[in-house]
Amino acid sequence: MENRYIHFGIVLGLIAAISAGLLGGVNDFTSKVIAENTLKIVNEARKQVLPEAASFKEDEAKEAEGIQYIPGFNEAGEVVGYVASVAEPGYGGDINFCCGNK
């Protein structure tokens, strides 16, 4: 009887290891796609509050009072304004706001 339980434990462990490996591989693939889609959604929201901007550069962001202001650039490369994303706690989770300043 004891040998049977060890056999079941080993089989269950192998199944768990294979499943974990497959899930890890799928997670690596989908995390990149999810990050790209999230960036597209954020940029669309930024363009709604600052329509003059053609692009936003997060690496040139300025921070004041704990809020990160991301500059928006037009086609000529000039700064046309700044966009800030703010999250406030709500009843069912955070409420995200996107504000634009010219």
N, C-alpha and C positions, 0 to 999 in steps of 0.2 A: 503494500500500500504506500509506503513512504516514497519509493522510487517513482510512483505514478504522480505524486504531487510535485516532486522536483521537475519531472518532465513537463507538466502543465505550466509550472512557473517559468521554465526556460522558454517554452513556446510563446507564452504571453509576453515575456521580456523581449523576445525577438520581434514580435508583432509591434510592440510599443516603440522599439528603436527604429524600425523601418518607417512607421507612421510619423514619428518625430522628425526623421530625416526628410521625408517628403514634404511635411508641413513647413520645415525650415527653408527648403528650396523654393516652395511656392511663395513664402513670405518675402524672400530676397527679391524675387521677380516682381511681385505686386507692389512692394514698398516704393520702388522707383516710379511706377505708373501712378500710384496714389499721390506721391509728392508732386509730380508734374501736373496732375489734375487740380490739386490744391492751389498750386501757384497760378494756374490759369484762372481759377475762380477768384482768387485774391486780386489779380491784376484787372479782371473785369470790374470788380467792385471799385477799385481805385480809379479806373477810367470813368466810372459813372459819377464819382464825386469831383473829379478833375478831368473834364473831357478834353481840355487843351493839350494834355500830355499824351505823347506817343509811347513813351517808355518810362520805366521806373528803375532806379539803381539802388538796391538795398545796401550795397557796400559803401555808398556815400551818405548814408543816413546820419542825421544829427539827433542827439538825445537831450531832452530837457524835461526835468521833473519826472523822470522815469518813463516818459513816452518817447517812442522812436518816430521821428519825422523823416519820411522817405521822399527825396526830391523827384519831381516829375519833369521830364524833359520833352520838348517839342522836337519836330523833325530836324531843326537847325542845331540841336544840342544845347539850347538855352533852358535854364530852369524856369518853369512857368508856375510852380507852386509846390507845396508839400502835402503829403498824405500821411495820416496817422491812423493806426488801427488800435482800438481800445476795447477791452473786454471787461464787462461789469457782471458781477454775480447776479443771477436771476433765480427764479423758483425751480425751474427744471434744469438748470445748468448756466453756463456763461452766456451772456448776450454780447455779441460782437458788433461794434460800430466802426464805420470807416468814415473819417472826416477829412475834408480837403481844405487847404488854405492857399489863397493866391498871394 
